[in-house]
Amino acid sequence: MKESARYAKIVEWSEEDECFVGSSPGLVYGGCHGSDEKAVFDELCQIVEEAIAIYHQDGKSLPPATSGRDYANKMQNVA
């Protein structure tokens, strides 16, 4: 398993920006955006890989993992 699999990756439609916005909370502040949902996800995956590489290059510990916490099912209880 890649280290990047430990981090949730979210792509959602932004009414305000009128495009898809990708983020990885807890790891990447900011993210990416575009009109094609799949392209935004692919770019986000690359950004997460690069962020992890920078953490390693700088000798810093990675932030706590954000995947594997069953967010999808927990979100259903909110709606």
C-alpha positions as CSV (number, residue, x, y, z in Angstrom):
1,M,0.0,0.0,0.0
2,K,1.3,3.5,-0.9
3,E,1.6,6.0,1.9
4,S,-0.8,8.3,0.0
5,A,-3.6,5.7,0.6
6,R,-3.5,6.7,4.2
7,Y,-4.9,10.2,3.4
8,A,-8.5,11.0,2.4
9,K,-8.8,12.7,-0.9
10,I,-12.0,14.7,-1.5
11,V,-13.3,16.1,-4.8
12,E,-16.5,18.1,-4.6
13,W,-18.4,20.6,-6.7
14,S,-18.1,24.2,-5.6
15,E,-21.1,26.3,-6.5
16,E,-19.1,29.5,-5.6
17,D,-16.2,28.6,-7.9
18,E,-18.3,26.7,-10.5
19,C,-15.8,23.9,-10.7
20,F,-14.6,20.8,-8.9
21,V,-12.3,21.4,-6.0
22,G,-9.9,18.7,-4.7
23,S,-8.4,18.7,-1.2
24,S,-6.7,16.3,1.3
25,P,-7.6,17.7,4.8
26,G,-4.8,17.4,7.3
27,L,-2.1,16.9,4.7
28,V,-2.5,19.5,1.9
29,Y,-3.7,23.0,2.6
30,G,-5.2,24.3,-0.6
31,G,-5.6,21.8,-3.3
32,C,-6.6,21.9,-7.0
33,H,-9.6,22.7,-9.1
34,G,-11.0,22.2,-12.6
35,S,-14.0,21.4,-14.7
36,D,-13.3,17.6,-15.0
37,E,-13.9,15.7,-11.8
38,K,-11.6,12.8,-12.8
39,A,-8.8,15.1,-13.9
40,V,-9.1,17.0,-10.6
41,F,-8.9,13.7,-8.6
42,D,-5.8,12.6,-10.7
43,E,-4.1,15.9,-10.0
44,L,-5.0,15.7,-6.3
45,C,-3.4,12.2,-6.1
46,Q,-0.2,13.6,-7.6
47,I,-0.2,16.5,-5.2
48,V,-0.6,14.2,-2.2
49,E,2.3,12.1,-3.4
50,E,4.4,15.2,-3.8
51,A,3.5,16.5,-0.4
52,I,4.5,13.2,1.2
53,A,7.8,13.3,-0.7
54,I,8.5,16.8,0.7
55,Y,7.7,15.7,4.2
56,H,10.3,12.9,3.8
57,Q,12.8,15.2,2.1
58,D,12.6,17.7,4.9
59,G,12.9,15.0,7.6
60,K,9.5,15.8,9.0
61,S,6.9,13.4,10.4
62,L,3.8,12.9,8.3
63,P,0.5,14.2,9.8
64,P,-1.9,11.6,11.2
65,A,-3.6,9.5,8.6
66,T,-7.1,10.6,7.6
67,S,-8.3,7.5,5.7
68,G,-9.8,4.4,7.1
69,R,-12.0,6.2,9.5
70,D,-15.2,5.3,7.7
71,Y,-16.1,9.0,7.0
72,A,-18.6,8.0,4.2
73,N,-20.8,6.1,6.6
74,K,-20.4,8.7,9.3
75,M,-21.4,11.5,6.9
76,Q,-24.7,9.6,6.2
77,N,-25.7,10.1,9.8
78,V,-25.2,13.9,9.5
79,A,-27.4,14.4,6.4
